[in-house]
Amino acid sequence: MSAFRKILMATIAIATVAGQAYAQDVKVLRIGLDGGENEADQVRRTECVRPGLVAATGVSEVQIFPSPNYNGVIQGLLGGTIDLAVMGASSYASIYLKDPNAVTPVLTTKQEDGSTGYYSIMVARKDSGIKTLADAKGKKLGFADPDSTSGYLVPNVSLPKDIGMPVKQYFSETGFGGGHENLVLGVLDKKFDVGTTFGSATGDWAQGYTSGNLRIMVSKGLLDMDDIVQVWKSPLIPNGPLMVSNKLPADIQKKVTAYFADLPKTDKGCFDSFTGGGYVDWSPVDQSFYQTIIDARKSVIGG
């Protein structure tokens, strides 16, 4: 055997041992929560996956890390301090544009009709007199979060086509609500005249549709749909991904993905809790499913 081949084989052996050691060293899985909902409710909805993930992966502990905003989780996934998260497509696009190899999107939620998409929905108070986009001209518009797909990116891509001018020219002022739940509460409290959140746009309006932020708020008693009206709806947006950090060993990534893929069958109640309800299953996805959002984010935000 040549000296070069001996060195090569030795290097491979060292890398293999190091990889095995790293896999054995994974004792904790860290789930990031993006702040789209108040922290206590997000943690409560996520708690149920802890024992199942421990059993499925062999780790000693699953930790939950709430962030006050989307960017905290984005930075955690980029830096390796968060191992998995479910976020919107724009948040995934932000990560991908900064480091295409940081995470892998593996699953997305699927509605009862088989669709894997949702809508940005602009709402106003019913007593405001605002019923259409024309009524909203010159009013104050609230966005959910700069890294939200439905709450910021898609409105900035789609609204100009419907209003015939840039968003900042049409509305008197724009601002951020600090997540979807707070954004809708801000509309109700007259902080904003109109605001962008998300929902399936299918099913019963009185229930906040079948899934999405409006549905979650109704189920928690935070919102009476009789108090708001829908002013605008975007084109269909791809449901956000469950993302797994590529800093995890491949076998752990596979076990995490398999656990969540089976969750609708093994524990439908936990699946409903973890996803916020209104979904029937997961659908496998990869980077290509989000290419249009990646392109849109690069164009509108730049990263």
N, C-alpha and C positions, 0 to 999 in steps of 0.2 A: 504494500500500500504506500502511495506517495506521501511525502511530508504534508503536501497541501491537503490531501484527502483526510489524513489523520487529524489535522487541525480543524477541518470542516466538520468531521464526525464528532470531534470533541465539543465543538461549539454547539452543535445541534443537541448533544446530550446534556450540556449545561443548561441550554434554553428549555429543554423538556423538563428537567428536574426543577428548574426555577418556576416554570409554569405550574407544575404539580404542587409545588410548595405554596404558590400564590392561591391556587384553588383551595388547598387545605386551610389557608389562613383566613378565608372569608367566613367570618363568624357573625357578621351583622349585615342585614340588608336595610337600606335607608330609602324610604318612600317620601317624595317631595309633594307638597300640597301648595297650589299656586295662589291662594288668596282670593279666588273668584267668589268665594262664599265666606261667611264668618268662620274664624278658626275653630271654635268649639264644635260647630256642626260638621265641618270637614273632617276633623279628627274622629268624631263619633261615627261618621259614615264609613271611615276607612278601617277602623279597629278590627272589624270582623275578619280581615284577610291575614292578620298576624299569625294565628296558629296554623292555618293552612300553608302559608309560605314557609314557616319553620319546618313543618313536616315534609313538605315537597322538596326543599332544597338542602336540608340538614344544617342550616345555620343555627346559631344559638339564640338569635334575637332579631326581631324586625322592629325598626325604629321609624317613627313618623315625624317628619319635619315640616311644619306649616311655615309658609312664607307670607309676608304681608302683601306681596305682589308677584306677578308672573316672573319678573326678572331674577328674583332670588332663586327660584327653581332652575331657571335657564342657566344661571351661573354655576349652580351646584352640579348640574348634569355635565356642563363643560369642564368643570374642575375635578370631577370625580368624588365630590362629597355627597352626591345623591345618586342612587343606583337605578331608580325607576320612578316614573311619573306618568299620569295621564294629563295631557294638556291639549290646547287647541292647535290647529295646523300651523298657524302663524308662529307660535312658540317653537314648534319643531323646526320650521323654516329658519328661524333666527339661529337656532343651534347648528343646523346644517350649513348655513352660510358662513358661520364662524369656524366650524370644524366638521366636515362631512363624515368623519369617522368617530365622532363622540358618542353617538347613540344609534340604536336601530329601532325604527318603528315596527312593531310586530303585530298589533291587533287594533281594531277600531270597533266601536259599537255599531250594532245593526238594529234598526227598527222593525216593527211587526210586519210592515209591508216589504221588507227586504232591503230598504234603502239604507245607505250609509252616509247620509248627509243631513244638514240642518240649515237654518236660515238666520241671518242677522235681521232683527226685528226692531224697528224704531217705535217707541211708545210715547204717549203723552197722557197727562191727566185728562179724564173725561170732561171735567168742568173747565178746562182751559180753552175750549172752543177750537182746538187744533185737531183736525181730522185728516188732513192731507198734507203732502209736502208743500203745496202752495201756501197753506195756512202757516207752515213752520218757517217761512222765509222771514229773515230778520230776527229770529228767536235764538235763544241760547241752547246749544246742542251739547249734550254730555256723552262722552265715550267711556267705556268700561275700564280699559287699561291699554297702554301703548303696545303691549305684546299680545293683545287679544285679537283673534281672527275676526269674530263676529262683532266685537265691541269696538274695533278700530280699523283694522286693515281693510276688510271687505267694504265697509261703508265708504272709506276713502278711495276705493277703486270703483265702486258701483254708483255711488250717489251722484258724482259729477255727470254721469251719462243721463241721469233722470232729471237733474235740476238745471243742466245746461251750463254749468260754471263750476269752478273750484268750490269746495266745501266752505272754506274760510271767507269767500265772497258772498255766499248765500246766507250764512248764519251770522248773527251779530257777534257771537262769541262761542268758543268751544272750550271744553275742559274735560277733566277725567274724574270719574266717580270713585275710583279705588276698588275695582272689581264689579262684577255684574250685579250682585245683590245690592251693594251700596249705591250703584248707579240708579237702579230702579227706585230705591228708597229716596235718592236725591231728587228724582222726578216727582215723586209723591210729596216731598217736602218743599217743592218749588225752587230747589237749587238750580235745576235745569228745566227748560220748557219741554224739551224732547230728549230722549236718550236711546242709545243702541245696546240691545242685549241679544239673547238668542233663544230659539225654540224650534221644535220640529215643524211648526205651522200646520200640523195635522191633528185631528181629534177635536175635543171639546174646548172651546175658548175659555169657558168658565173654569175649567180645571188647569188652565195654563198650557193647553195643548197636551200632547202625549209625553213629551220630554223636553228638557232644557231648563234654563234658569227660572223662567216664569212658572213652570210646573213645580219646581223645587220650592220656590217661595210660597206658592199656594198651599202646598202640602205642609209647610211649616207654620202656616197661619200668618205669614208676613205680608201677604198680598191678596186683595180681593179684586178679581179681574174686572168687576163692575166699575172700579175706580180709574181704569186706564182704557185707552183706545190704541189700536195699531195704526200707525201713520204710514209705514213703509216696510216692505219686505225685500230682501236681497235675492239674487240668484242662489241656487243651491251651493252649499259649502261642504267639502268633505269633513266628516266627523274626525275629531282629533285622535291622535294615536296614543296607545300605551307604548312608552319608550323605555328601552332597557339600555343601560350604560354598557358600552363596549369595553370598559375597564374591568368589568366582571369576567371571570373565566367563561369560556364557551359552554361548559356543562351547566354552570349556574344559570346562564342566560336561557338555555333550553328548558331547564326545570321551571324557571319563573314563567316563561311563556306557556308551557304546558299547564301549569297550575291555573293561570288565568283563563286559558282557552277552555278548560274543563269546568270552570266555576259556574256557568249558567246551568250545568247539569248536576254538579255535585252539591251546590248550595245556592239556589236561585235567590233566596233572601239576601245573602251576602253580595251576590252579583248586583242585585237591584240597589242595595245600599251603597256599594262602592261606586257605581256608575251614576247614581242619582235617580234611577228609576226610568221606566218608559222604554227600555230596550229589551230585546229578546235573546240576543246572543252577541258573540264577537264575530268579526270577519278578518281574515288575515290581510295584512297590508305590507307594503314596502315603500321605499323612498319615492318610487315613480308615482304612487297614488297622490302624493303631495306636490308634484312638480309645478302645477299651475300656481299654487300658493307660494312656493319658493320663488317663482318668477315674479309674482305680484309683490311680495315683500321686498325683494331686491330692487324693484322699480320704485316703490312708494317710500320705503323706509331706508333701504340700502344695507340692511343687515339685521 
